[in-house]
Amino acid sequence: MAEDYGSDLAGAQVLVIDDEPGMRNFLFKTLGPRVKRVELAASPDEATQKLDESHFDLVILDNVMPRKTGLEWVCEQRKLGFMADTILITAYADLETAIAALRAGVSDFILKPFRANQILGAVARTLDRKYLRRDNTLLRHELNAEGQSGKMLGTSAALTEVKALLRKLAPLPTPVLFTGASGTGKELAARTLHRLSDRRDRPFVPVNCAAIAPDHIAQELFGINGPGDTLKPGLFLLADSGTLFLDEVAQMPEQVQAALLRVLEDQRVRPIGAERDFPLNLRLTFATNADLEEAVREGKFRADLYHRINVVRIHMPPLKDRSEDITELAALFMQQFSTTLGLPALDLPADTLLKMRRYDWPGNVRELRNTVERSVILGAFPPEFAGDSRVTGPRAIESLDQVMQRHILHVLDLCDGNRAEAARRLGVSRKTIDRKVTAWDE
């Protein structure tokens, strides 16, 4: 069973290169039921053609073949841009071959004859190391970025419309452009799209194009074939089979825009200095808070790239247009910061929530989040939101109207904003709830 050798085995694509039909057949029967795909090549030339056509996670090759050894072929492919991990199989275990294999970047070395469990173990170990390197690189990238995680909270009509569109787009490979002001949750929406898709178990890689130096962004995205023919894969290849999120795409340099257009059109990427294109299976998502149409008119953004990424646009609503979500968001941020900072939570009384809902929030959800964090640290809300807010404890005497307002808002929260259900639980008419909420929002 594939699970006996780790979960990475089932998703692997393997190329086997051996001039002996019996060995090719043995490896096909051993690996075929356990991996995603196995391709066979009877010669280095045939293998080169298959590499030009498809991506492989792992190559298993014999060293002794007519006209060219496996190690000679690997060294040739490194110059072209060869990134697959390699297992060398050979009947000759001399020190010279072992040193040459190490210099060529071979991942493992297996002596003939070998049993099925030996090759499966070698494949599993090689894939484990491969994906550990990838995950470490992506983790360092994520830690250096201002990542966002969690669920999209809120039941407002504006956010409900966004969620419905994300669910509709999730199973499709179509590029998506997220627009909206800073702090409206564009990256969070892209992460939600990824989680809803069948790529959810593969990487989600966020890239802030404005945070990378213009002279480095190309190699960060596309990779580079560096000194000694060592290919350093870029974020396109590291995110392969997952989702790549390019934020602040309007800040991308013009030469990188041209290269990105080719990737979108061909679904292939060529690292800098390499001579081979690598096929991609990648969901591309984009975000900007700039007016891309204006940037196109000013010649700052390529018109052809704009039309290519603007297939489906999702505009993230500002927080002032979804004020009914503030109660849920503020409560979540309060709980998060109280826990992570080890400080007492503040009350969120009705008058504070009402003031929050009336505020314009030019910084959107990010501003609300920062406001709650600062309030937890200082032990009180800023004056513009101050009400009966303090560390949880005995509460001052409230007016009857304040008690009623706080209770109705609390029941509305329990009902996820469903006013008809809240009215039923409170034993009043829907019109009463509508009238009260309208009066509090004025």
C-alpha positions as a Python dict, from the first residue, in 0.01 Angstrom:
ca = {
    (1, 'M'): (0, 0, 0),
    (2, 'A'): (118, 356, -79),
    (3, 'E'): (66, 466, 280),
    (4, 'D'): (332, 222, 400),
    (5, 'Y'): (594, 442, 235),
    (6, 'G'): (454, 786, 319),
    (7, 'S'): (179, 1005, 177),
    (8, 'D'): (408, 1174, -78),
    (9, 'L'): (445, 853, -278),
    (10, 'A'): (84, 849, -403),
    (11, 'G'): (116, 1190, -568),
    (12, 'A'): (456, 1133, -729),
    (13, 'Q'): (529, 1137, -1103),
    (14, 'V'): (825, 914, -1187),
    (15, 'L'): (1038, 868, -1499),
    (16, 'V'): (1225, 535, -1533),
    (17, 'I'): (1523, 521, -1773),
    (18, 'D'): (1675, 179, -1845),
    (19, 'D'): (1773, 1, -2165),
    (20, 'E'): (1675, -341, -2023),
    (21, 'P'): (1304, -424, -2090),
    (22, 'G'): (1294, -658, -1789),
    (23, 'M'): (1409, -389, -1546),
    (24, 'R'): (1167, -131, -1693),
    (25, 'N'): (882, -379, -1657),
    (26, 'F'): (981, -465, -1298),
    (27, 'L'): (994, -99, -1194),
    (28, 'F'): (666, -22, -1371),
    (29, 'K'): (486, -306, -1190),
    (30, 'T'): (643, -207, -857),
    (31, 'L'): (575, 166, -876),
    (32, 'G'): (265, 181, -1098),
    (33, 'P'): (3, 91, -832),
    (34, 'R'): (164, 318, -572),
    (35, 'V'): (240, 646, -748),
    (36, 'K'): (40, 892, -955),
    (37, 'R'): (220, 830, -1285),
    (38, 'V'): (511, 625, -1422),
    (39, 'E'): (669, 691, -1762),
    (40, 'L'): (927, 457, -1919),
    (41, 'A'): (1224, 550, -2142),
    (42, 'A'): (1454, 296, -2308),
    (43, 'S'): (1734, 548, -2374),
    (44, 'P'): (1867, 884, -2260),
    (45, 'D'): (1743, 1047, -2583),
    (46, 'E'): (1389, 923, -2524),
    (47, 'A'): (1411, 1042, -2162),
    (48, 'T'): (1517, 1390, -2277),
    (49, 'Q'): (1212, 1413, -2499),
    (50, 'K'): (982, 1310, -2214),
    (51, 'L'): (1139, 1570, -1984),
    (52, 'D'): (1071, 1839, -2244),
    (53, 'E'): (705, 1737, -2251),
    (54, 'S'): (623, 1670, -1886),
    (55, 'H'): (724, 1740, -1529),
    (56, 'F'): (857, 1458, -1310),
    (57, 'D'): (920, 1461, -936),
    (58, 'L'): (1172, 1178, -953),
    (59, 'V'): (1393, 1007, -1212),
    (60, 'I'): (1521, 650, -1170),
    (61, 'L'): (1796, 568, -1418),
    (62, 'D'): (2045, 297, -1494),
    (63, 'N'): (2405, 409, -1514),
    (64, 'V'): (2535, 166, -1777),
    (65, 'M'): (2351, 216, -2108),
    (66, 'P'): (2463, 210, -2473),
    (67, 'R'): (2636, 524, -2608),
    (68, 'K'): (2590, 726, -2285),
    (69, 'T'): (2600, 656, -1911),
    (70, 'G'): (2328, 768, -1678),
    (71, 'L'): (2567, 1008, -1503),
    (72, 'E'): (2671, 1165, -1832),
    (73, 'W'): (2306, 1220, -1916),
    (74, 'V'): (2237, 1378, -1573),
    (75, 'C'): (2530, 1620, -1613),
    (76, 'E'): (2402, 1722, -1959),
    (77, 'Q'): (2052, 1780, -1825),
    (78, 'R'): (2178, 1991, -1534),
    (79, 'K'): (2316, 2240, -1786),
    (80, 'L'): (1975, 2266, -1952),
    (81, 'G'): (1795, 2311, -1621),
    (82, 'F'): (1709, 1975, -1464),
    (83, 'M'): (1542, 1979, -1125),
    (84, 'A'): (1400, 1632, -1063),
    (85, 'D'): (1556, 1428, -782),
    (86, 'T'): (1745, 1125, -915),
    (87, 'I'): (1805, 767, -802),
    (88, 'L'): (2090, 588, -979),
    (89, 'I'): (2078, 208, -1016),
    (90, 'T'): (2391, 18, -1111),
    (91, 'A'): (2559, -321, -1080),
    (92, 'Y'): (2900, -163, -1016),
    (93, 'A'): (2970, -17, -673),
    (94, 'D'): (3311, 142, -720),
    (95, 'L'): (3421, 455, -534),
    (96, 'E'): (3474, 654, -853),
    (97, 'T'): (3110, 607, -960),
    (98, 'A'): (2987, 702, -614),
    (99, 'I'): (3191, 1026, -616),
    (100, 'A'): (3073, 1111, -969),
    (101, 'A'): (2710, 1051, -863),
    (102, 'L'): (2752, 1282, -564),
    (103, 'R'): (2898, 1558, -783),
    (104, 'A'): (2613, 1520, -1031),
    (105, 'G'): (2358, 1576, -754),
    (106, 'V'): (2220, 1222, -748),
    (107, 'S'): (1992, 1175, -445),
    (108, 'D'): (2036, 801, -387),
    (109, 'F'): (2243, 508, -517),
    (110, 'I'): (2106, 150, -535),
    (111, 'L'): (2297, -164, -630),
    (112, 'K'): (2158, -434, -857),
    (113, 'P'): (2002, -672, -790),
    (114, 'F'): (1748, -519, -553),
    (115, 'R'): (1405, -609, -419),
    (116, 'A'): (1081, -416, -461),
    (117, 'N'): (1082, -291, -101),
    (118, 'Q'): (1435, -151, -147),
    (119, 'I'): (1342, 66, -445),
    (120, 'L'): (1016, 173, -278),
    (121, 'G'): (1205, 271, 36),
    (122, 'A'): (1458, 470, -168),
    (123, 'V'): (1180, 649, -359),
    (124, 'A'): (997, 731, -35),
    (125, 'R'): (1313, 867, 133),
    (126, 'T'): (1402, 1078, -170),
    (127, 'L'): (1051, 1226, -191),
    (128, 'D'): (1051, 1296, 184),
    (129, 'R'): (1374, 1494, 151),
    (130, 'K'): (1250, 1671, -163),
    (131, 'Y'): (928, 1793, -2),
    (132, 'L'): (1101, 1877, 325),
    (133, 'R'): (1333, 2111, 133),
    (134, 'R'): (1034, 2262, -47),
    (135, 'D'): (833, 2307, 273),
    (136, 'N'): (1128, 2468, 454),
    (137, 'T'): (1177, 2714, 168),
    (138, 'L'): (808, 2801, 158),
    (139, 'L'): (795, 2831, 538),
    (140, 'R'): (1084, 3079, 536),
    (141, 'H'): (905, 3270, 260),
    (142, 'E'): (579, 3269, 458),
    (143, 'L'): (750, 3390, 776),
    (144, 'N'): (903, 3680, 584),
    (145, 'A'): (563, 3776, 442),
    (146, 'E'): (270, 3936, 618),
    (147, 'G'): (62, 3623, 594),
    (148, 'Q'): (-306, 3598, 682),
    (149, 'S'): (-492, 3288, 781),
    (150, 'G'): (-825, 3186, 923),
    (151, 'K'): (-1181, 3196, 797),
    (152, 'M'): (-1369, 3479, 631),
    (153, 'L'): (-1603, 3590, 908),
    (154, 'G'): (-1926, 3774, 854),
    (155, 'T'): (-2280, 3730, 726),
    (156, 'S'): (-2331, 4063, 553),
    (157, 'A'): (-2484, 4062, 207),
    (158, 'A'): (-2162, 4197, 53),
    (159, 'L'): (-1944, 3924, 205),
    (160, 'T'): (-2202, 3653, 139),
    (161, 'E'): (-2186, 3742, -231),
    (162, 'V'): (-1804, 3710, -227),
    (163, 'K'): (-1821, 3370, -53),
    (164, 'A'): (-2073, 3240, -306),
    (165, 'L'): (-1848, 3346, -596),
    (166, 'L'): (-1546, 3179, -433),
    (167, 'R'): (-1737, 2851, -401),
    (168, 'K'): (-1838, 2872, -767),
    (169, 'L'): (-1480, 2938, -884),
    (170, 'A'): (-1306, 2689, -654),
    (171, 'P'): (-1315, 2383, -886),
    (172, 'L'): (-1201, 2584, -1191),
    (173, 'P'): (-843, 2667, -1299),
    (174, 'T'): (-941, 3021, -1405),
    (175, 'P'): (-715, 3308, -1288),
    (176, 'V'): (-882, 3536, -1036),
    (177, 'L'): (-806, 3905, -973),
    (178, 'F'): (-892, 4037, -625),
    (179, 'T'): (-937, 4413, -602),
    (180, 'G'): (-1021, 4643, -316),
    (181, 'A'): (-867, 4882, -68),
    (182, 'S'): (-581, 4782, 157),
    (183, 'G'): (-693, 4573, 454),
    (184, 'T'): (-1013, 4436, 298),
    (185, 'G'): (-889, 4075, 310),
    (186, 'K'): (-779, 4003, -47),
    (187, 'E'): (-520, 3745, 60),
    (188, 'L'): (-766, 3584, 301),
    (189, 'A'): (-1016, 3549, 16),
    (190, 'A'): (-747, 3391, -204),
    (191, 'R'): (-662, 3145, 75),
    (192, 'T'): (-1031, 3062, 108),
    (193, 'L'): (-1050, 2995, -267),
    (194, 'H'): (-751, 2759, -230),
    (195, 'R'): (-905, 2576, 67),
    (196, 'L'): (-1231, 2524, -123),
    (197, 'S'): (-1050, 2377, -425),
    (198, 'D'): (-910, 2030, -489),
    (199, 'R'): (-564, 2184, -441),
    (200, 'R'): (-625, 2236, -70),
    (201, 'D'): (-356, 1981, 30),
    (202, 'R'): (-94, 2144, -192),
    (203, 'P'): (99, 2467, -125),
    (204, 'F'): (-58, 2812, -110),
    (205, 'V'): (224, 3056, -181),
    (206, 'P'): (164, 3430, -124),
    (207, 'V'): (404, 3677, -290),
    (208, 'N'): (402, 4052, -225),
    (209, 'C'): (548, 4190, -548),
    (210, 'A'): (607, 4530, -385),
    (211, 'A'): (819, 4378, -107),
    (212, 'I'): (1079, 4217, -337),
    (213, 'A'): (1356, 4426, -491),
    (214, 'P'): (1288, 4477, -866),
    (215, 'D'): (1623, 4321, -963),
    (216, 'H'): (1552, 4006, -760),
    (217, 'I'): (1185, 3939, -827),
    (218, 'A'): (1243, 3751, -1155),
    (219, 'Q'): (1470, 3489, -998),
    (220, 'E'): (1243, 3465, -692),
    (221, 'L'): (947, 3384, -915),
    (222, 'F'): (1102, 3189, -1201),
    (223, 'G'): (1415, 3041, -1041),
    (224, 'I'): (1773, 3045, -1167),
    (225, 'N'): (2022, 2796, -1305),
    (226, 'G'): (2318, 2906, -1097),
    (227, 'P'): (2688, 2822, -1065),
    (228, 'G'): (2779, 2458, -1121),
    (229, 'D'): (2452, 2403, -1310),
    (230, 'T'): (2263, 2400, -981),
    (231, 'L'): (1901, 2484, -1043),
    (232, 'K'): (1736, 2689, -771),
    (233, 'P'): (1362, 2656, -832),
    (234, 'G'): (1153, 2971, -806),
    (235, 'L'): (817, 3013, -639),
    (236, 'F'): (631, 2909, -954),
    (237, 'L'): (792, 2564, -942),
    (238, 'L'): (775, 2535, -562),
    (239, 'A'): (403, 2611, -572),
    (240, 'D'): (341, 2364, -857),
    (241, 'S'): (7, 2179, -821),
    (242, 'G'): (-101, 2441, -566),
    (243, 'T'): (-196, 2810, -576),
    (244, 'L'): (32, 3110, -628),
    (245, 'F'): (-101, 3445, -502),
    (246, 'L'): (68, 3753, -650),
    (247, 'D'): (-23, 4054, -437),
    (248, 'E'): (43, 4416, -540),
    (249, 'V'): (77, 4292, -899),
    (250, 'A'): (68, 4653, -1024),
    (251, 'Q'): (416, 4699, -872),
    (252, 'M'): (570, 4426, -1090),
    (253, 'P'): (854, 4550, -1318),
    (254, 'E'): (778, 4560, -1691),
    (255, 'Q'): (1021, 4282, -1788),
    (256, 'V'): (870, 4052, -1526),
    (257, 'Q'): (521, 4137, -1656),
    (258, 'A'): (628, 4007, -1999),
    (259, 'A'): (762, 3684, -1849),
    (260, 'L'): (447, 3639, -1641),
    (261, 'L'): (234, 3678, -1955),
    (262, 'R'): (424, 3392, -2118),
    (263, 'V'): (367, 3173, -1813),
    (264, 'L'): (-5, 3244, -1824),
    (265, 'E'): (-32, 3173, -2194),
    (266, 'D'): (190, 2861, -2208),
    (267, 'Q'): (151, 2719, -1855),
    (268, 'R'): (528, 2668, -1860),
    (269, 'V'): (813, 2846, -1682),
    (270, 'R'): (1180, 2877, -1772),
    (271, 'P'): (1428, 2956, -1490),
    (272, 'I'): (1684, 3228, -1565),
    (273, 'G'): (1986, 3074, -1736),
    (274, 'A'): (1810, 2745, -1813),
    (275, 'E'): (1743, 2607, -2160),
    (276, 'R'): (1433, 2405, -2075),
    (277, 'D'): (1078, 2509, -1997),
    (278, 'F'): (902, 2335, -1710),
    (279, 'P'): (530, 2259, -1742),
    (280, 'L'): (311, 2392, -1460),
    (281, 'N'): (-6, 2276, -1297),
    (282, 'L'): (-77, 2592, -1103),
    (283, 'R'): (-371, 2810, -998),
    (284, 'L'): (-273, 3175, -1032),
    (285, 'T'): (-447, 3444, -830),
    (286, 'F'): (-369, 3816, -824),
    (287, 'A'): (-449, 4117, -607),
    (288, 'T'): (-413, 4492, -627),
    (289, 'N'): (-543, 4801, -452),
    (290, 'A'): (-442, 5013, -753),
    (291, 'D'): (-653, 5105, -1053),
    (292, 'L'): (-507, 4870, -1315),
    (293, 'E'): (-709, 5026, -1597),
    (294, 'E'): (-553, 5362, -1516),
    (295, 'A'): (-208, 5199, -1495),
    (296, 'V'): (-263, 5054, -1844),
    (297, 'R'): (-361, 5396, -1981),
    (298, 'E'): (-47, 5546, -1826),
    (299, 'G'): (172, 5274, -1977),
    (300, 'K'): (275, 5137, -1635),
    (301, 'F'): (105, 4801, -1679),
    (302, 'R'): (83, 4585, -1990),
    (303, 'A'): (-261, 4584, -2149),
    (304, 'D'): (-228, 4223, -2268),
    (305, 'L'): (-133, 4106, -1918),
    (306, 'Y'): (-422, 4303, -1766),
    (307, 'H'): (-674, 4134, -1996),
    (308, 'R'): (-516, 3794, -1923),
    (309, 'I'): (-543, 3822, -1543),
    (310, 'N'): (-877, 4004, -1542),
    (311, 'V'): (-1080, 3697, -1641),
    (312, 'V'): (-1279, 3697, -1317),
    (313, 'R'): (-1260, 3991, -1079),
    (314, 'I'): (-1370, 3978, -716),
    (315, 'H'): (-1397, 4316, -546),
    (316, 'M'): (-1353, 4295, -170),
    (317, 'P'): (-1601, 4525, 5),
    (318, 'P'): (-1471, 4786, 252),
    (319, 'L'): (-1558, 4727, 617),
    (320, 'K'): (-1788, 5031, 624),
    (321, 'D'): (-2012, 4849, 371),
    (322, 'R'): (-2036, 4540, 590),
    (323, 'S'): (-2066, 4699, 933),
    (324, 'E'): (-2294, 4421, 1056),
    (325, 'D'): (-1986, 4192, 1054),
    (326, 'I'): (-1794, 4409, 1300),
    (327, 'T'): (-1941, 4241, 1610),
    (328, 'E'): (-1817, 3898, 1501),
    (329, 'L'): (-1478, 4027, 1387),
    (330, 'A'): (-1415, 4232, 1701),
    (331, 'A'): (-1506, 3935, 1923),
    (332, 'L'): (-1268, 3708, 1730),
    (333, 'F'): (-977, 3955, 1747),
    (334, 'M'): (-1043, 4013, 2117),
    (335, 'Q'): (-1023, 3641, 2190),
    (336, 'Q'): (-712, 3597, 1972),
    (337, 'F'): (-510, 3880, 2126),
    (338, 'S'): (-616, 3806, 2480),
    (339, 'T'): (-488, 3450, 2432),
    (340, 'T'): (-167, 3525, 2241),
    (341, 'L'): (-66, 3824, 2457),
    (342, 'G'): (-169, 3663, 2785),
    (343, 'L'): (-373, 3971, 2884),
    (344, 'P'): (-732, 4001, 3008),
    (345, 'A'): (-999, 4047, 2743),
    (346, 'L'): (-1203, 4366, 2736),
    (347, 'D'): (-1578, 4374, 2738),
    (348, 'L'): (-1745, 4458, 2407),
    (349, 'P'): (-2054, 4644, 2531),
    (350, 'A'): (-2331, 4748, 2298),
    (351, 'D'): (-2233, 5116, 2295),
    (352, 'T'): (-1874, 5033, 2193),
    (353, 'L'): (-1997, 4800, 1919),
    (354, 'L'): (-2241, 5065, 1802),
    (355, 'K'): (-1961, 5324, 1778),
    (356, 'M'): (-1749, 5073, 1587),
    (357, 'R'): (-2030, 5010, 1341),
    (358, 'R'): (-2073, 5383, 1281),
    (359, 'Y'): (-1702, 5441, 1218),
    (360, 'D'): (-1579, 5448, 854),
    (361, 'W'): (-1270, 5225, 908),
    (362, 'P'): (-1048, 5365, 629),
    (363, 'G'): (-796, 5089, 709),
    (364, 'N'): (-1073, 4828, 690),
    (365, 'V'): (-1042, 4493, 871),
    (366, 'R'): (-670, 4546, 930),
    (367, 'E'): (-745, 4872, 1114),
    (368, 'L'): (-1010, 4701, 1327),
    (369, 'R'): (-766, 4423, 1411),
    (370, 'N'): (-495, 4671, 1509),
    (371, 'T'): (-743, 4871, 1718),
    (372, 'V'): (-846, 4565, 1917),
    (373, 'E'): (-483, 4457, 1968),
    (374, 'R'): (-383, 4802, 2091),
    (375, 'S'): (-686, 4815, 2322),
    (376, 'V'): (-602, 4478, 2479),
    (377, 'I'): (-245, 4597, 2543),
    (378, 'L'): (-356, 4930, 2696),
    (379, 'G'): (-652, 4782, 2884),
    (380, 'A'): (-910, 5020, 2733),
    (381, 'F'): (-1055, 5123, 2397),
    (382, 'P'): (-955, 5461, 2249),
    (383, 'P'): (-1189, 5749, 2336),
    (384, 'E'): (-1380, 5734, 2006),
    (385, 'F'): (-1494, 5380, 2091),
    (386, 'A'): (-1499, 5399, 2469),
    (387, 'G'): (-1815, 5296, 2640),
    (388, 'D'): (-1869, 5058, 2924),
    (389, 'S'): (-1547, 4879, 2817),
    (390, 'R'): (-1293, 4752, 3066),
    (391, 'V'): (-1143, 4426, 3184),
    (392, 'T'): (-1420, 4175, 3241),
    (393, 'G'): (-1566, 4225, 3588),
    (394, 'P'): (-1863, 4385, 3768),
    (395, 'R'): (-2056, 4601, 3523),
    (396, 'A'): (-2189, 4950, 3592),
    (397, 'I'): (-2566, 4996, 3606),
    (398, 'E'): (-2703, 5029, 3251),
    (399, 'S'): (-3016, 5200, 3132),
    (400, 'L'): (-3309, 4984, 3024),
    (401, 'D'): (-3249, 5086, 2661),
    (402, 'Q'): (-2881, 4983, 2685),
    (403, 'V'): (-2977, 4644, 2831),
    (404, 'M'): (-3234, 4589, 2556),
    (405, 'Q'): (-2990, 4695, 2284),
    (406, 'R'): (-2711, 4471, 2414),
    (407, 'H'): (-2948, 4174, 2446),
    (408, 'I'): (-3094, 4210, 2096),
    (409, 'L'): (-2748, 4245, 1941),
    (410, 'H'): (-2633, 3940, 2134),
    (411, 'V'): (-2926, 3732, 2008),
    (412, 'L'): (-2863, 3855, 1653),
    (413, 'D'): (-2504, 3735, 1688),
    (414, 'L'): (-2625, 3394, 1805),
    (415, 'C'): (-2850, 3377, 1498),
    (416, 'D'): (-2568, 3479, 1260),
    (417, 'G'): (-2750, 3802, 1177),
    (418, 'N'): (-3079, 3631, 1083),
    (419, 'R'): (-3333, 3887, 1199),
    (420, 'A'): (-3636, 3661, 1150),
    (421, 'E'): (-3484, 3391, 1372),
    (422, 'A'): (-3377, 3651, 1632),
    (423, 'A'): (-3732, 3790, 1639),
    (424, 'R'): (-3870, 3438, 1690),
    (425, 'R'): (-3634, 3373, 1983),
    (426, 'L'): (-3712, 3711, 2143),
    (427, 'G'): (-4086, 3671, 2094),
    (428, 'V'): (-4127, 3995, 1899),
    (429, 'S'): (-4209, 4079, 1538),
    (430, 'R'): (-3948, 4105, 1261),
    (431, 'K'): (-4054, 4467, 1212),
    (432, 'T'): (-3960, 4544, 1573),
    (433, 'I'): (-3607, 4411, 1519),
    (434, 'D'): (-3573, 4604, 1191),
    (435, 'R'): (-3693, 4926, 1356),
    (436, 'K'): (-3456, 4893, 1653),
    (437, 'V'): (-3150, 4811, 1442),
    (438, 'T'): (-3226, 5097, 1203),
    (439, 'A'): (-3253, 5338, 1496),
    (440, 'W'): (-2918, 5221, 1641),
    (441, 'D'): (-2744, 5263, 1305),
    (442, 'E'): (-2860, 5622, 1260),
}
